Amino acid sequence: MNTNRYLTADEAVLIQNAAERWLRVRDIEFNAGEDAAALLAASHIREPHCAREDVAALGRTLLLEIPGEAEPIPITLVRPQDEDLWRGRVSVLSDLGLACIGQVLGSHIRIPHGVARLVGFDGGARAAAFGTKEQDHANA
């Protein structure tokens, strides 16, 4: 699995603020704040004018190849207030959103029922153009 993540400063602030709120919650079995803090620690912050087209980012529609599905499933990463699961709009602060944000094209992503693969973007590049090997880009 690819552990490199590439976030914009805006995405990092959104996740950081949520992580701080979640970490203040006590006496629960699972705290998303710990996962969000680990994601931030392992992420690279992209330059403000970085125009990478191979990164899952806020506002982008991702195509996920999910075992058992005939076609890639599209989801759009959005801010929490814009979430609408019926329309495929997934909050970046949800489990699925946190698993996808900052991932590069070709990455394998853990989902509740196994592992999905980021195979493209709606209206953009597809993983086939990059091969099956995960990409690690130096110009984050």
One Martini backbone bead per residue (centre of mass of N, CA, C, O) as a GRO file, in nm:
protein
  140
    1MET     BB    1   0.099   0.035   0.019
    2ASN     BB    2   0.050   0.364  -0.004
    3THR     BB    3   0.188   0.632   0.215
    4ASN     BB    4   0.168   0.861   0.029
    5ARG     BB    5   0.075   1.204   0.082
    6TYR     BB    6  -0.112   1.486  -0.080
    7LEU     BB    7  -0.164   1.804   0.053
    8THR     BB    8  -0.322   2.072   0.116
    9ALA     BB    9  -0.347   2.317   0.337
   10ASP     BB   10  -0.657   2.309   0.358
   11GLU     BB   11  -0.681   2.005   0.415
   12ALA     BB   12  -0.502   2.000   0.668
   13VAL     BB   13  -0.676   2.193   0.841
   14LEU     BB   14  -0.936   2.032   0.836
   15ILE     BB   15  -0.814   1.775   0.968
   16GLN     BB   16  -0.689   1.905   1.221
   17ASN     BB   17  -0.951   2.016   1.346
   18ALA     BB   18  -1.089   1.741   1.369
   19ALA     BB   19  -0.876   1.594   1.537
   20GLU     BB   20  -0.897   1.776   1.785
   21ARG     BB   21  -1.193   1.713   1.844
   22TRP     BB   22  -1.171   1.400   1.860
   23LEU     BB   23  -0.946   1.390   2.091
   24ARG     BB   24  -1.148   1.513   2.316
   25VAL     BB   25  -1.279   1.254   2.308
   26ARG     BB   26  -1.407   1.019   2.534
   27ASP     BB   27  -1.488   0.698   2.587
   28ILE     BB   28  -1.396   0.538   2.319
   29GLU     BB   29  -1.305   0.289   2.107
   30PHE     BB   30  -1.300   0.491   1.856
   31ASN     BB   31  -1.060   0.735   1.717
   32ALA     BB   32  -1.021   0.940   1.442
   33GLY     BB   33  -0.790   1.129   1.542
   34GLU     BB   34  -0.556   0.928   1.517
   35ASP     BB   35  -0.574   0.887   1.210
   36ALA     BB   36  -0.553   1.185   1.129
   37ALA     BB   37  -0.275   1.236   1.261
   38ALA     BB   38  -0.125   1.020   1.095
   39LEU     BB   39  -0.182   1.138   0.819
   40LEU     BB   40  -0.041   1.412   0.867
   41ALA     BB   41   0.245   1.294   0.938
   42ALA     BB   42   0.256   1.140   0.633
   43SER     BB   43   0.237   1.414   0.490
   44HIS     BB   44   0.243   1.624   0.210
   45ILE     BB   45   0.275   1.957   0.129
   46ARG     BB   46   0.154   2.141  -0.110
   47GLU     BB   47   0.189   2.368  -0.316
   48PRO     BB   48  -0.020   2.624  -0.393
   49HIS     BB   49   0.043   2.579  -0.733
   50CYS     BB   50  -0.021   2.290  -0.755
   51ALA     BB   51  -0.107   2.077  -1.060
   52ARG     BB   52  -0.185   1.803  -0.984
   53GLU     BB   53  -0.358   1.512  -1.147
   54ASP     BB   54  -0.278   1.246  -0.932
   55VAL     BB   55  -0.469   1.362  -0.690
   56ALA     BB   56  -0.663   1.332  -0.417
   57ALA     BB   57  -0.910   1.589  -0.388
   58LEU     BB   58  -1.085   1.841  -0.314
   59GLY     BB   59  -1.351   1.814  -0.559
   60ARG     BB   60  -1.289   1.536  -0.663
   61THR     BB   61  -1.339   1.268  -0.891
   62LEU     BB   62  -1.330   0.936  -0.820
   63LEU     BB   63  -1.202   0.612  -0.928
   64LEU     BB   64  -1.311   0.301  -0.795
   65GLU     BB   65  -1.179  -0.015  -0.759
   66ILE     BB   66  -1.403  -0.278  -0.675
   67PRO     BB   67  -1.457  -0.565  -0.558
   68GLY     BB   68  -1.735  -0.691  -0.758
   69GLU     BB   69  -1.722  -0.460  -0.961
   70ALA     BB   70  -1.755  -0.377  -1.297
   71GLU     BB   71  -1.719  -0.073  -1.221
   72PRO     BB   72  -1.616   0.211  -1.142
   73ILE     BB   73  -1.649   0.418  -0.858
   74PRO     BB   74  -1.786   0.726  -0.797
   75ILE     BB   75  -1.629   0.994  -0.604
   76THR     BB   76  -1.670   1.292  -0.407
   77LEU     BB   77  -1.474   1.523  -0.247
   78VAL     BB   78  -1.594   1.686   0.051
   79ARG     BB   79  -1.727   1.876   0.260
   80PRO     BB   80  -1.928   1.803   0.518
   81GLN     BB   81  -2.172   2.002   0.429
   82ASP     BB   82  -2.170   1.847   0.119
   83GLU     BB   83  -2.282   1.586   0.186
   84ASP     BB   84  -2.405   1.314  -0.057
   85LEU     BB   85  -2.444   0.986  -0.096
   86TRP     BB   86  -2.655   0.967  -0.332
   87ARG     BB   87  -2.431   1.150  -0.515
   88GLY     BB   88  -2.123   1.073  -0.423
   89ARG     BB   89  -2.075   1.266  -0.168
   90VAL     BB   90  -1.777   1.270   0.026
   91SER     BB   91  -1.644   1.315   0.312
   92VAL     BB   92  -1.322   1.387   0.410
   93LEU     BB   93  -1.406   1.294   0.726
   94SER     BB   94  -1.451   1.026   0.652
   95ASP     BB   95  -1.336   0.721   0.621
   96LEU     BB   96  -1.317   0.733   0.309
   97GLY     BB   97  -1.196   1.016   0.281
   98LEU     BB   98  -0.936   0.961   0.449
   99ALA     BB   99  -0.839   0.724   0.265
  100CYS     BB  100  -0.819   0.913  -0.009
  101ILE     BB  101  -0.677   1.154   0.067
  102GLY     BB  102  -0.377   1.213  -0.120
  103GLN     BB  103  -0.387   1.007  -0.324
  104VAL     BB  104  -0.253   0.824  -0.581
  105LEU     BB  105  -0.245   0.701  -0.868
  106GLY     BB  106  -0.284   0.345  -0.796
  107SER     BB  107  -0.381   0.324  -0.526
  108HIS     BB  108  -0.438   0.155  -0.229
  109ILE     BB  109  -0.757   0.122  -0.050
  110ARG     BB  110  -0.907   0.107   0.247
  111ILE     BB  111  -1.204  -0.067   0.306
  112PRO     BB  112  -1.454  -0.224   0.470
  113HIS     BB  113  -1.444  -0.465   0.213
  114GLY     BB  114  -1.125  -0.397   0.165
  115VAL     BB  115  -0.973  -0.317  -0.154
  116ALA     BB  116  -0.902  -0.037  -0.333
  117ARG     BB  117  -0.857   0.144  -0.651
  118LEU     BB  118  -0.706   0.416  -0.797
  119VAL     BB  119  -0.797   0.468  -1.154
  120GLY     BB  120  -0.921   0.771  -1.141
  121PHE     BB  121  -1.078   1.054  -1.306
  122ASP     BB  122  -1.319   1.257  -1.378
  123GLY     BB  123  -1.191   1.370  -1.674
  124GLY     BB  124  -0.918   1.199  -1.647
  125ALA     BB  125  -0.695   1.010  -1.550
  126ARG     BB  126  -0.558   0.680  -1.580
  127ALA     BB  127  -0.382   0.409  -1.465
  128ALA     BB  128  -0.302   0.279  -1.739
  129ALA     BB  129  -0.102   0.516  -1.813
  130PHE     BB  130   0.088   0.421  -1.544
  131GLY     BB  131   0.016   0.154  -1.467
  132THR     BB  132   0.042  -0.059  -1.168
  133LYS     BB  133   0.238   0.117  -1.036
  134GLU     BB  134   0.320   0.304  -0.793
  135GLN     BB  135   0.356   0.644  -0.739
  136ASP     BB  136   0.651   0.865  -0.690
  137HIS     BB  137   0.666   1.206  -0.634
  138ALA     BB  138   0.893   1.471  -0.603
  139ASN     BB  139   0.680   1.711  -0.705
  140ALA     BB  140   0.480   1.799  -0.451
   0.00000   0.00000   0.00000
